Amino acid sequence: MTIKKDNERTIKERAQGYINKGELAKALTEFKRLAEINPDDLQIQLQIGDLLRKLGREPEAFIRYKYVLSEYVKKGNFLRAIALGKLILKLDPKDEETQQVMKDLSSQKEVKKTGVPLLFADLSEEEFHQVLARLKSYQVGKGSLICKEGQKGNSIYIISHGKVGIYKYNIKEKREVLLNILKDGDFFGEFSFFSYGRRSASAWALTDVGLLEITRGDFEEIQKIYPNISEVLLTLYKKRVVDTILALSPPFNALRPSDRRRLVERFSHQVIGPNTLVIREGTPPSFLYLIKSGRVEVFTEEEGNRITLGHLAAGDIFGEISLLLGRNHTASVRTVSRTELLTASKEDVEKIVSSYPRIRETLKRYSRERLEETRDMILISRDVGKQWI
């Protein structure tokens, strides 16, 4: 067994070396040798198909692709089947056999459940068919940049096969730091997708990767036909994004996962126009707020002058200290642009966090820190104002 594995490793390294040098015919010979050693390895069969296609031998490539597609379906590897079916139809849109396979896949309930449950499970059969029809499939080579931190995020990516590294630039270390490694069935890009913002991290292919992509424009087109898909997307946003934000945000990171999910379910959605007052300083709290998209200004007033304390954007939470400590708001909040908010009522929040006494202690500490920051801002504002008197 060890000799066989060593032999496979040597052949793979030699084949990859040929690919790197552009000697595809020699690489094909090596991969065919690998297929003889391990005939059940579908990834090897797929690689042979890719090489045949690049060498201009498309009829032979199609035979390999269709064999792998049928095996994926038999084995229940639905994401890989969808990605490969999309690739085949991209090369030959009139291939009736593959069209039928894709049609059958879109009508199978287990595809939604076992493919990417969080993305597909809540879709109706018609909505799922529309999503499936718009998914784009493509291959990315090892070491390739998929999306870059700071770019606008208009797509959600699903990994059909391979590994993707999520990296964030560390200013202090002046380099990208690995945050997570994603694999088959994982998806990414949803935060910037929902917030209409920029990518908060970069994604790099750690291996050869197969991706399925769906854009915001695709979802908007589907929504024209099936308006209810907006509710499905909001549910996805809550489960995937809001839960993560709460898990990373004091004091809600003290909640058990089950209680955090209960709180996530309580949030409702609203859209507010620009220059609208959301919270007025001195009023009692009624809601906990989370910004889905847009921007708000936090300000106070001193002797008739407005003093800006800061700005908040997608992913930020506000109103939590006053709400949980039972105090009137110490600052006002207004929208700067069109803003989407998720709100949870005071009653719903208190029901869940009342059994966590440490949360109130944490909030008292944060409250003192914020009050000190506010006083500093007011004093600075006074000093600056005196320069103009």
NORLIN-V51100 format. One record per pair of residues at least 24 apart in sequence whose ideal C-beta (glycine too) atoms are under 8 Angstrom apart, sorted by the first residue. I is the first residue (numbers start at 1). GAP is how many residues later the second one is. Records with the same first field share a line. If there is no record, write none. Layout:
I->GAP + GAP
This chain:
4->33
7->30
8->26 + 29 + 30
11->26
24->27 + 30 + 31
25->30
27->24
28->24 + 27
42->26 + 29 + 30
43->118
46->38
50->89
53->38
58->33
62->26 + 29 + 30 + 33
66->31 + 32
69->29 + 32
70->31
73->28 + 32
76->34 + 38
78->27 + 30 + 32 + 33 + 36 + 37
79->36 + 37 + 79 + 80 + 81 + 82 + 105 + 106 + 133
80->80 + 81 + 104 + 130
81->24
82->29 + 33 + 50 + 53 + 55 + 78 + 130
83->54 + 77 + 78 + 127 + 128 + 129
84->53 + 76 + 126
85->52
86->49 + 50 + 51 + 126
87->50 + 51 + 52
90->47
102->30
105->27
106->26 + 27
115->70
116->42 + 69 + 71
118->69 + 118 + 121 + 122
119->37 + 39 + 68 + 117
122->110 + 113 + 114
123->106 + 109
124->102 + 104
126->100
127->95 + 99 + 101 + 102 + 105
130->92 + 95 + 96
131->83 + 87 + 91
134->80 + 81 + 84 + 87 + 88
135->77 + 78 + 79
136->76 + 77 + 78
137->73 + 74 + 75 + 76
138->72 + 73 + 75
139->69 + 70 + 71 + 72
140->65 + 68 + 69 + 70 + 71
141->64 + 67
142->63 + 64 + 65 + 66 + 67
143->61 + 62
144->60 + 61 + 65
145->57 + 58 + 59 + 60
146->56 + 57 + 58 + 59 + 63 + 65
147->42 + 52 + 55 + 56
148->51 + 54
149->49 + 50 + 51 + 52 + 53
150->48 + 49
151->47 + 48
152->40 + 45 + 46 + 47
153->36 + 38 + 39 + 40 + 42 + 44 + 45 + 46
154->39 + 61 + 62 + 63
155->34 + 38 + 58 + 59 + 60 + 61
156->31 + 32 + 33 + 34 + 37 + 57 + 58
157->30 + 31 + 32 + 46 + 54 + 55 + 56
158->27 + 28 + 29 + 53 + 54 + 55 + 56
159->24 + 25 + 26 + 27 + 28 + 29 + 50 + 51 + 52
160->24 + 50 + 51 + 52
161->48 + 49
162->43 + 44 + 45 + 46 + 47 + 48
163->42 + 43 + 44 + 46
164->24 + 39 + 40 + 41 + 42 + 45
165->38 + 39 + 40 + 41
166->35 + 36 + 37
167->34 + 35 + 36 + 37
168->32 + 33 + 34
169->33
176->26
181->25
190->46 + 47 + 50 + 51
191->50 + 123 + 124
194->39 + 43 + 47 + 98 + 99
195->97 + 98 + 118 + 119 + 120
196->97 + 118
197->96 + 116 + 117
234->35
237->55
238->26 + 27 + 29 + 104
239->25
241->74
242->25 + 48 + 100
245->45 + 70 + 72
246->71
249->68
250->112 + 116
251->69 + 73 + 102 + 105 + 107 + 108 + 111 + 112 + 115
252->65 + 68 + 101 + 107
254->102 + 104 + 105 + 108
255->97 + 98 + 101
259->93 + 94
262->90
263->81 + 85 + 86 + 89 + 90
266->78 + 79 + 82 + 83 + 86
267->75 + 76 + 77
268->74 + 75 + 76
269->71 + 72 + 73
270->70 + 71 + 73
271->67 + 68 + 69 + 70
272->63 + 66 + 67 + 68 + 69
273->62 + 65
274->61 + 62 + 63 + 64 + 65
275->59 + 60 + 61
276->58 + 59
277->55 + 56 + 57
278->55 + 56 + 57 + 63
279->39 + 40 + 50 + 52 + 53 + 54
280->49 + 52
281->48 + 49 + 50 + 51
282->46 + 47
283->45 + 46
284->38 + 44 + 45
285->34 + 37 + 38 + 41 + 42 + 43 + 44 + 61
286->37 + 59 + 60
287->32 + 36 + 56 + 57 + 58 + 59
288->29 + 31 + 32 + 35 + 55 + 56 + 57 + 58 + 61
289->28 + 29 + 30 + 44 + 52 + 53 + 54
290->25 + 26 + 27 + 51 + 52 + 53
291->24 + 25 + 26 + 27 + 48 + 49 + 50
292->48 + 49 + 50
293->46 + 47
294->41 + 42 + 43 + 44 + 45 + 46 + 47
295->40 + 41 + 42 + 44
296->37 + 38 + 39 + 40 + 43
297->36 + 37 + 38 + 39
298->33 + 34 + 35
299->32 + 33 + 34 + 35
300->30 + 31 + 32 + 74 + 77 + 78
301->31
302->76 + 79 + 80
305->76 + 80
307->70 + 71 + 74
309->64 + 65 + 68
311->25
320->43
321->42 + 45 + 46 + 49
323->26
324->25 + 26 + 29 + 35 + 36 + 39
325->35 + 38 + 39 + 42
327->40
330->40 + 41 + 44
331->43
